Amino acid sequence: MAFENHEVWWVTGAQLLYGGDAVVVVDSHSKEMVDGLNASGNLPVKVVYKGTANSSKEVEAVMKAANNDEKCIGVITWMHTFSPAKMWIKGLQQLKKPLLHFHTQHNAEIPWDTMDMDFMNLNQSAHGDREFGHICTRMRIRRKVVGGHWKDAEAQRKIAIWQRVAAAWADAQDMLILRFGDQMNNVAVTDGDKVEAEQRMGYHVDYTPVSELMEYWKQIKDADVDALVEEYHQLYTCSEEILDPSTEAAKKVWNAAKAELALRAILKDKGAKGFTTNFDDLGTNDINDPMFVGLDQIPGLASQRLMAEGYGFGAEGDWKSAALYRTVWYMNQGMTKGCSFVEDYTLNFDGANSSILQSHMLEICPMIAASKPSLEVHFLGIGIRKQMTARLVFTSKVGSGCTATVVDLGNRFRLIVNDVECIEPKPLPKLPVASALWIPMPNLEIGAGAWILAGGTHHSCFSYDLTAEYWEDYAEMAGIEMVYISKDTTISEFKQQLRNNEVYYMLNKALC
């Protein structure tokens, strides 16, 4: 189970006004509802019932406990009866975990023939939840509100989305990203405020010299490299040249495998969840120097494979993309279609089917491959190592997806989200790289134009399975701006939204 070490706490709001017997019924209903949610098979994270809260002290105690429990990734609240909201103030002031307010009730329909005043007093979610909602709004508490009967599949779907995002949010709070080398010189969009990013989103970014990586590289045993190369042969389509250990191509694959093992070792040793590389910093400059110590090629193959296992990756020192990809992968666990770091590469103007080729030098995750990837070695003429370089080559699946990026605007972070449609590409016999071809919604002109107006990066993190709702929940938890480009987007309305957001986030600093 992907989220077996996580749980979400359920707290039911009530009060003692209606007597102890009423609280017993509230407790019984709550247990039934939580058990039903867990038995539905629709929630990825177990819900744990933490009882009724009938006073300020009880609310405060359970919220403090949630903060201090490592397994707890968030809290679901529901008001069975009318729960006076002032009793929630101190607890909500303490809560540091994501909050979901479930506007539901135990019974689906009104029992028209039997309903009496006792029933009315007991089943007061209709106004109890409004009372709770008011205090959350007055206190500027960020949360998700889900309305619907607890047995309803749509309500459960929305809770499931929030759970996945909350799990990824918890994962991000101790996220370490290693930067091997610095970022690509003079690039603005991959830069940003690392201090604010750690305060706001939990990302911790450490510079790591390639020389430190090479100390791990020196410790890798040849037998382990041989074993990994054999694994490559089993997993991927390989030419005879790759399989013949006497060829240059086979030697490059062997070196790529050693680089992967070194990266794995340092990431594990430091407890890192992601990393970045820089094609201009791979160790000693001169590969022909007898004293050469460094990677003979950019570790593109390693990056591809590590992404598939959940390590965040960003090219050219792009630590924000590395962190965001880890979050995408974490949310994506157990889903079937895959995700990847991508880069907008080149445009294809074709009327209504105008599209953007998504690729990179090498580093596209094989989780999105439409078929078995091919392990190949080709010349790469970029960066300090202009060398024959190992990589996995494939094209992506056809289908709908969503891509996202985070940019630093100086006074805030902005999350930009765009629905895309991956379409069938034509062969690229002269460009042996992994790639995807997509139409940004609603079309190339508007989708790309809105992305540019929003200040979007050329790097982004893509998933077939995630939707804008996931990102809306993420932005809410992080307290950052989100803009969404969809099939309904128009440039004029989008520009006005950006203007409005500028004003809102300037004023919001005074409220929070």
KETITI-675710 format. One line per 4 residues: their letters; for each residue x, y, z of C-alpha. Coordinates in pm, 1 decimal. Layout:
N
A> X/Y/Z; ... .
END
This chain:
512
MAFE> 0.0/0.0/0.0; 143.2/334.4/-111.0; 6.7/533.9/183.0; 7.6/268.4/453.6 .
NHEV> 213.7/486.4/689.4; -33.7/772.4/671.2; -369.0/831.7/832.2; -629.0/1107.4/838.1 .
WWVT> -805.5/1191.8/1163.0; -1182.2/1242.7/1182.2; -1319.3/1473.2/1451.7; -1695.2/1517.5/1496.7 .
GAQL> -1829.8/1841.8/1636.7; -2105.1/1820.5/1893.7; -2204.1/1973.8/2229.7; -2355.0/1860.3/2559.3 .
LYGG> -2665.0/2081.2/2532.7; -2879.7/1787.1/2425.2; -2755.1/1550.7/2695.8; -2518.7/1256.8/2713.9 .
DAVV> -2749.1/1021.9/2527.5; -2734.3/1244.3/2223.0; -2353.3/1237.3/2227.5; -2361.9/857.5/2239.4 .
VVDS> -2573.1/857.4/1921.8; -2337.8/1109.0/1758.8; -2045.0/886.4/1845.2; -2218.2/578.5/1704.9 .
HSKE> -2307.9/752.0/1380.1; -1953.2/886.2/1341.3; -1799.1/542.0/1385.2; -2037.8/397.4/1126.5 .
MVDG> -1951.3/670.7/878.4; -1575.0/637.3/922.6; -1595.0/259.6/893.2; -1804.4/300.5/579.6 .
LNAS> -1554.1/536.6/420.3; -1266.9/299.2/492.6; -1463.9/2.7/356.0; -1559.6/186.5/36.2 .
GNLP> -1227.3/114.1/-131.7; -1228.1/468.1/-269.3; -993.1/631.5/-19.5; -615.9/580.8/-47.2 .
VKVV> -550.4/680.5/315.5; -711.3/525.5/623.9; -948.8/748.5/821.2; -913.5/719.5/1198.7 .
YKGT> -1202.8/829.2/1419.0; -1085.2/1046.8/1708.1; -1416.9/1096.1/1882.4; -1647.6/1387.6/1941.4 .
ANSS> -1532.2/1733.4/2041.2; -1772.5/1893.4/2287.9; -1564.6/2176.5/2434.3; -1279.5/2411.7/2358.9 .
KEVE> -1035.7/2204.3/2565.2; -1128.7/1886.7/2376.7; -1086.0/2056.0/2039.5; -749.2/2201.6/2137.3 .
AVMK> -626.2/1868.6/2270.0; -709.3/1673.4/1954.1; -559.6/1937.3/1724.4; -234.6/1944.3/1923.2 .
AANN> -224.9/1565.7/1911.2; -272.2/1573.5/1533.4; 21.3/1810.2/1498.5; 247.3/1581.2/1698.9 .
DEKC> 148.4/1250.9/1538.8; 378.3/1169.8/1244.9; 126.2/936.4/1083.6; -148.4/1199.3/1083.0 .
IGVI> -137.5/1397.0/756.5; -459.5/1592.5/801.6; -787.8/1635.1/986.1; -1148.1/1590.8/866.5 .
TWMH> -1411.5/1776.9/1066.2; -1788.4/1731.4/1058.3; -2056.7/1890.4/1272.5; -2321.3/1630.0/1359.0 .
TFSP> -2509.7/1869.2/1586.9; -2485.4/2243.3/1623.1; -2130.3/2292.2/1755.3; -2080.1/2651.6/1873.3 .
AKMW> -1782.9/2768.1/1674.5; -1607.7/2972.7/1942.8; -1509.7/2643.3/2103.2; -1305.6/2566.7/1789.5 .
IKGL> -1094.9/2885.1/1797.6; -804.7/2771.9/2016.3; -782.8/2434.1/1843.2; -782.9/2585.2/1495.7 .
QQLK> -514.5/2831.4/1606.9; -300.3/2531.0/1699.7; -364.4/2308.8/1396.4; -70.6/2288.6/1154.3 .
KPLL> -196.2/1997.5/942.0; -426.4/2027.0/635.6; -796.5/2055.1/711.4; -1097.4/1915.9/523.8 .
HFHT> -1445.6/2018.2/630.6; -1698.1/1753.9/530.9; -2049.6/1896.6/496.9; -2256.3/1581.9/526.1 .
QHNA> -2497.0/1405.2/758.6; -2559.4/1051.1/876.5; -2897.3/1005.0/707.9; -2929.2/1063.1/335.5 .
EIPW> -3297.2/1158.5/328.2; -3533.3/1331.3/568.5; -3749.7/1073.5/752.7; -4065.1/1264.5/671.6 .
DTMD> -4310.2/1042.4/858.7; -4116.9/1003.7/1183.6; -3903.8/1315.5/1220.8; -3960.4/1493.1/1553.0 .
MDFM> -3783.8/1767.6/1745.4; -3536.5/1524.7/1902.9; -3429.4/1416.0/1554.4; -3401.7/1777.0/1445.5 .
NLNQ> -3186.5/1870.6/1745.0; -2954.3/1577.8/1686.2; -2906.6/1605.8/1309.7; -2805.2/1967.4/1264.9 .
SAHG> -2526.0/1950.4/1009.4; -2718.5/2186.8/785.0; -2649.5/2475.9/1018.6; -2376.2/2327.5/1238.5 .
DREF> -2141.3/2314.9/941.6; -2224.0/2673.5/854.2; -2133.6/2783.8/1206.1; -1801.6/2601.1/1177.7 .
GHIC> -1741.1/2739.2/830.6; -1790.6/3091.9/957.9; -1520.5/3069.0/1220.0; -1277.6/2910.2/972.3 .
TRMR> -1337.9/3195.0/729.7; -1307.0/3462.7/998.0; -978.5/3306.0/1112.1; -853.5/3276.4/751.5 .
IRRK> -813.1/2902.5/792.4; -713.2/2736.4/466.8; -917.1/2421.2/406.8; -1112.3/2213.8/157.4 .
VVGG> -1490.4/2194.3/187.6; -1659.7/1882.5/50.5; -2039.2/1865.0/38.7; -2238.8/1547.2/-17.9 .
HWKD> -2359.4/1233.5/154.8; -2078.9/1025.5/302.3; -2179.8/721.2/95.4; -2176.1/919.7/-229.4 .
AEAQ> -1893.9/820.9/-467.1; -1838.1/1179.2/-581.4; -1790.3/1304.8/-226.8; -1550.3/1018.0/-161.8 .
RKIA> -1360.5/1104.6/-479.8; -1303.8/1459.8/-357.6; -1187.3/1336.5/-18.2; -950.4/1092.0/-189.4 .
IWQR> -794.4/1373.0/-390.8; -741.5/1578.9/-77.8; -587.9/1277.9/99.2; -334.6/1224.3/-179.7 .
VAAA> -240.5/1591.4/-174.9; -216.6/1594.1/205.3; 14.2/1290.5/190.4; 235.9/1465.0/-64.6 .
WADA> 228.7/1779.8/147.0; 346.8/1583.3/449.9; 621.1/1429.4/237.5; 734.8/1776.6/126.6 .
QDML> 783.9/1900.5/481.9; 1112.2/1713.0/516.9; 1208.8/1719.1/151.1; 1579.3/1752.6/78.9 .
ILRF> 1688.0/1834.6/-275.8; 2056.8/1797.7/-368.8; 2195.0/2030.2/-635.9; 2494.7/1877.7/-810.3 .
GDQM> 2659.9/2190.1/-933.1; 2481.2/2521.1/-960.8; 2208.1/2618.7/-1202.8; 2260.9/2705.2/-1565.9 .
NNVA> 2412.3/3053.4/-1587.6; 2184.7/3352.0/-1645.4; 1859.0/3153.6/-1644.1; 1595.4/3344.0/-1447.0 .
VTDG> 1302.9/3105.9/-1427.2; 1487.3/2820.1/-1253.4; 1616.0/3055.3/-983.4; 1420.4/3156.5/-677.7 .
DKVE> 1411.5/3222.1/-306.0; 1510.7/2898.0/-131.0; 1446.7/3042.0/213.9; 1089.7/3139.7/128.2 .
AEQR> 1037.0/2806.2/-47.6; 1132.4/2620.7/269.9; 908.1/2841.9/480.9; 614.8/2812.3/243.6 .
MGYH> 642.3/2463.2/92.1; 892.2/2271.4/303.1; 1162.1/2230.5/37.7; 1521.0/2229.4/166.6 .
VDYT> 1784.2/2268.2/-104.2; 2152.4/2190.6/-51.4; 2439.1/2252.3/-288.9; 2640.7/1932.7/-332.1 .
PVSE> 2974.9/1941.4/-512.1; 3020.5/1684.5/-786.0; 3347.6/1599.9/-612.1; 3144.0/1469.6/-317.2 .
LMEY> 2937.9/1254.3/-553.4; 3261.3/1115.0/-696.4; 3365.8/987.6/-353.3; 3061.1/761.1/-369.2 .
WKQI> 3140.2/675.7/-730.5; 3484.5/550.7/-626.9; 3324.5/303.7/-383.0; 3096.8/136.3/-639.8 .
KDAD> 3193.8/-225.9/-707.2; 3229.6/-353.3/-1062.0; 3013.2/-656.2/-982.2; 2726.4/-429.5/-879.2 .
VDAL> 2760.8/-233.7/-1201.8; 2757.6/-557.2/-1402.4; 2439.3/-664.8/-1225.8; 2267.4/-334.8/-1299.5 .
VEEY> 2368.6/-350.4/-1666.1; 2215.1/-696.3/-1686.1; 1897.3/-551.5/-1535.7; 1896.0/-291.1/-1812.0 .
HQLY> 1921.3/-569.4/-2069.2; 1616.1/-740.0/-1922.6; 1401.5/-428.3/-1887.8; 1466.7/-245.2/-2214.1 .
TCSE> 1501.5/-312.9/-2584.5; 1873.2/-331.3/-2658.0; 2064.0/-351.2/-2985.9; 2344.3/-599.6/-3045.4 .
EILD> 2587.7/-312.6/-3003.5; 2456.1/-247.7/-2652.3; 2472.9/-617.1/-2563.1; 2831.2/-661.3/-2686.8 .
PSTE> 3058.8/-562.1/-2394.3; 3350.1/-484.9/-2629.5; 3178.3/-186.5/-2795.5; 3197.3/179.6/-2702.3 .
AAKK> 2820.3/185.9/-2661.9; 2831.1/-96.0/-2405.8; 3109.3/83.5/-2216.7; 2898.1/401.0/-2203.4 .
VWNA> 2603.5/202.8/-2067.0; 2834.5/49.6/-1805.9; 2958.1/394.6/-1702.6; 2597.5/520.9/-1690.0 .
AKAE> 2508.9/232.3/-1458.2; 2798.3/320.2/-1228.6; 2678.9/680.9/-1219.3; 2328.8/560.2/-1126.1 .
LALR> 2464.1/353.1/-837.5; 2669.3/647.7/-712.6; 2365.2/876.3/-726.2; 2153.9/619.2/-544.4 .
AILK> 2416.2/587.0/-273.4; 2451.5/957.9/-201.8; 2076.4/1022.4/-216.3; 2013.4/739.5/29.2 .
DKGA> 2299.3/839.8/257.4; 2177.7/1198.2/284.1; 1807.2/1112.3/296.6; 1738.2/1323.3/-11.5 .
KGFT> 1414.5/1298.2/-207.2; 1534.5/1466.9/-523.3; 1826.6/1618.6/-707.4; 1933.0/1844.2/-991.1 .
TNFD> 2217.0/1822.8/-1240.4; 2401.7/2070.9/-1455.6; 2554.2/1969.5/-1789.3; 2839.6/2216.4/-1729.3 .
DLGT> 2945.9/2061.8/-1396.7; 3027.7/1691.1/-1415.3; 3368.8/1679.1/-1246.2; 3714.3/1744.9/-1388.1 .
NDIN> 3680.9/1940.5/-1710.6; 3919.9/1747.5/-1933.3; 3797.9/1392.1/-1983.1; 4130.6/1302.8/-2147.6 .
DPMF> 4335.3/1414.7/-1848.2; 4511.0/1113.3/-1687.6; 4396.5/1253.9/-1351.3; 4034.3/1278.6/-1467.4 .
VGLD> 3777.1/1237.6/-1190.5; 3418.7/1285.2/-1294.5; 3126.0/1153.8/-1493.1; 3206.3/1079.7/-1855.7 .
QIPG> 2851.7/1175.3/-1959.0; 2554.3/1354.4/-1814.4; 2365.8/1102.2/-1595.2; 2050.9/1113.6/-1805.8 .
LASQ> 1977.0/741.7/-1784.5; 2009.9/750.4/-1406.6; 1780.3/1053.8/-1388.2; 1515.9/877.4/-1596.6 .
RLMA> 1521.4/566.3/-1381.9; 1534.7/749.6/-1049.5; 1234.1/961.1/-1146.4; 1037.2/641.9/-1206.8 .
EGYG> 1112.1/539.8/-847.4; 998.0/868.8/-700.5; 1307.8/1082.8/-680.5; 1245.3/1441.3/-778.8 .
FGAE> 1451.1/1571.0/-1068.7; 1517.2/1910.0/-1223.1; 1757.4/1984.0/-1505.5; 2011.4/2266.8/-1504.7 .
GDWK> 1981.6/2318.7/-1131.4; 1602.0/2362.8/-1136.3; 1533.1/2277.0/-772.2; 1169.6/2393.6/-783.3 .
SAAL> 1090.4/2141.8/-1058.4; 1279.5/1868.7/-872.6; 1072.1/1928.3/-559.6; 746.0/1960.8/-749.7 .
YRTV> 808.2/1641.5/-945.6; 860.2/1452.1/-619.5; 522.8/1587.6/-505.8; 360.5/1484.9/-835.2 .
WYMN> 503.2/1134.1/-807.5; 394.6/1105.1/-444.4; 37.0/1203.1/-523.3; 45.0/974.2/-826.6 .
QGMT> 127.6/653.2/-634.1; -95.1/362.5/-725.3; -225.2/533.9/-1036.3; -153.8/371.7/-1366.7 .
KGCS> -68.2/622.6/-1637.4; 247.1/788.9/-1513.0; 416.4/1124.9/-1467.8; 736.5/1301.3/-1570.6 .
FVED> 952.9/1609.9/-1567.0; 928.7/1768.1/-1913.8; 1045.9/2069.7/-2108.5; 877.5/2264.0/-2386.5 .
YTLN> 1112.4/2201.8/-2676.9; 975.5/2307.0/-3013.6; 644.0/2399.9/-3175.8; 445.8/2226.1/-3447.1 .
FDGA> 195.4/2456.2/-3618.6; -83.1/2248.2/-3767.1; -405.5/2446.5/-3739.8; -634.5/2312.9/-3468.6 .
NSSI> -379.9/2040.3/-3393.2; -90.0/2280.3/-3333.3; 119.6/2128.8/-3057.7; 438.4/2142.9/-2852.0 .
LQSH> 705.1/1875.1/-2847.9; 794.6/1794.0/-2488.4; 1139.9/1652.3/-2435.9; 1474.8/1731.5/-2283.5 .
MLEI> 1830.2/1641.2/-2358.9; 1762.3/1297.8/-2208.4; 1569.3/1320.2/-1882.8; 1209.1/1213.1/-1942.3 .
CPMI> 1058.0/956.0/-1705.3; 979.3/614.8/-1861.0; 656.0/593.4/-1659.7; 484.4/782.0/-1943.9 .
AASK> 619.3/557.6/-2221.9; 363.1/414.3/-2461.9; 568.8/97.6/-2510.0; 887.5/-69.9/-2389.5 .
PSLE> 1169.4/188.6/-2390.7; 1479.1/137.7/-2601.1; 1821.1/168.3/-2434.1; 2042.3/358.1/-2676.6 .
VHFL> 2372.1/544.8/-2690.6; 2406.9/854.8/-2907.3; 2623.8/1164.2/-2923.9; 2515.2/1456.2/-2705.4 .
GIGI> 2673.0/1785.2/-2809.0; 2555.2/1994.8/-2512.1; 2752.1/2104.5/-2208.0; 3098.2/2024.3/-2086.5 .
RKQM> 3075.2/1658.4/-2196.7; 3020.9/1635.0/-2567.0; 3016.9/1259.5/-2560.9; 2832.2/945.9/-2659.0 .
TARL> 2563.1/926.3/-2391.7; 2325.5/653.3/-2273.9; 1951.2/721.2/-2256.1; 1606.0/559.6/-2275.6 .
VFTS> 1421.4/645.4/-2595.6; 1041.7/631.1/-2626.1; 730.4/831.7/-2704.1; 455.2/900.9/-2454.6 .
KVGS> 106.7/758.5/-2426.3; -180.5/930.8/-2602.1; -436.9/1085.1/-2368.1; -541.0/1375.1/-2147.7 .
GCTA> -319.4/1505.2/-1870.7; -224.8/1803.9/-1664.0; 106.0/1984.8/-1625.0; 216.1/2225.7/-1352.9 .
TVVD> 501.3/2450.1/-1249.8; 590.5/2684.5/-964.0; 748.6/3023.5/-1032.6; 891.7/3282.5/-796.9 .
LGNR> 741.5/3624.1/-871.7; 951.6/3807.2/-614.6; 667.3/3876.9/-372.4; 506.8/3528.7/-387.7 .
FRLI> 509.2/3189.0/-551.1; 263.4/3118.5/-830.0; 147.5/2769.1/-926.9; 54.6/2749.5/-1296.0 .
VNDV> -157.5/2456.4/-1413.7; -252.7/2365.3/-1770.5; -469.5/2082.8/-1902.7; -306.4/1919.5/-2205.3 .
ECIE> -392.0/1655.1/-2462.5; -109.7/1419.5/-2561.7; -138.5/1322.1/-2928.1; 37.2/1071.1/-3151.6 .
PKPL> 374.9/1202.6/-3271.3; 557.2/1124.3/-3592.0; 889.3/935.1/-3581.7; 1204.6/1130.1/-3496.1 .
PKLP> 1483.4/920.3/-3654.2; 1741.1/1198.9/-3615.2; 1642.4/1294.8/-3260.5; 1682.1/984.1/-3040.4 .
VASA> 1530.4/1112.1/-2717.8; 1223.6/1042.9/-2507.5; 939.3/1278.2/-2593.4; 572.4/1365.2/-2573.4 .
LWIP> 362.9/1573.8/-2810.1; 75.0/1769.5/-2665.4; -182.2/2037.1/-2734.4; -213.4/2276.9/-2441.2 .
MPNL> -575.8/2352.1/-2368.9; -774.9/2513.6/-2513.7; -531.2/2537.9/-2806.1; -168.6/2627.7/-2868.0 .
EIGA> -225.7/3000.0/-2910.7; -429.7/3050.8/-2593.9; -273.4/2779.3/-2378.6; 85.6/2877.7/-2447.3 .
GAWI> -3.5/3246.8/-2445.8; -165.9/3226.6/-2102.9; 127.7/3024.8/-1967.8; 369.1/3291.7/-2090.6 .
LAGG> 156.5/3575.6/-1949.4; 155.8/3398.9/-1612.0; 536.6/3385.2/-1615.6; 552.3/3008.4/-1660.2 .
THHS> 871.8/2808.2/-1689.9; 992.9/2600.9/-1983.2; 1017.0/2310.0/-1735.5; 704.9/2154.4/-1587.9 .
CFSY> 582.0/1843.1/-1407.8; 326.2/1637.9/-1596.3; 81.1/1365.0/-1499.2; -187.8/1176.0/-1686.6 .
DLTA> -373.2/1095.4/-1365.0; -373.4/1421.9/-1171.0; -621.8/1699.2/-1243.0; -649.9/2066.3/-1156.4 .
EYWE> -841.3/1975.5/-839.8; -526.8/1817.8/-695.5; -335.4/2136.0/-761.8; -610.8/2352.9/-617.3 .
DYAE> -587.5/2153.9/-294.4; -206.9/2179.1/-300.1; -212.9/2557.0/-347.5; -462.7/2587.8/-62.4 .
MAGI> -239.5/2388.7/173.7; 68.1/2587.0/73.1; -106.7/2923.1/74.6; 23.6/3010.7/-268.6 .
EMVY> -141.1/3152.7/-578.1; -275.2/2917.9/-844.4; -383.0/2999.1/-1198.8; -550.6/2737.5/-1415.3 .
ISKD> -548.1/2721.7/-1794.9; -827.3/2501.2/-1927.7; -1051.9/2444.1/-2228.0; -1258.2/2743.3/-2113.0 .
TTIS> -970.8/2991.8/-2079.5; -971.3/3314.3/-2277.9; -675.9/3550.7/-2287.7; -873.5/3860.3/-2187.7 .
EFKQ> -1028.1/3691.4/-1882.3; -696.5/3532.8/-1787.7; -514.5/3868.1/-1800.7; -778.5/4019.2/-1575.7 .
QLRN> -737.6/3729.3/-1332.6; -363.9/3794.2/-1316.0; -429.6/4163.0/-1244.4; -682.8/4076.6/-974.7 .
NEVY> -444.6/3825.0/-819.0; -169.1/4084.7/-801.9; -394.2/4307.7/-592.8; -525.1/4020.8/-379.4 .
YMLN> -185.6/3887.0/-283.3; -57.4/4230.3/-197.2; -354.9/4288.0/33.9; -350.5/3932.6/167.0 .
KALC> -16.3/3990.1/336.1; -194.4/4226.6/571.8; -462.2/3972.0/661.5; -250.7/3665.4/736.2 .
END
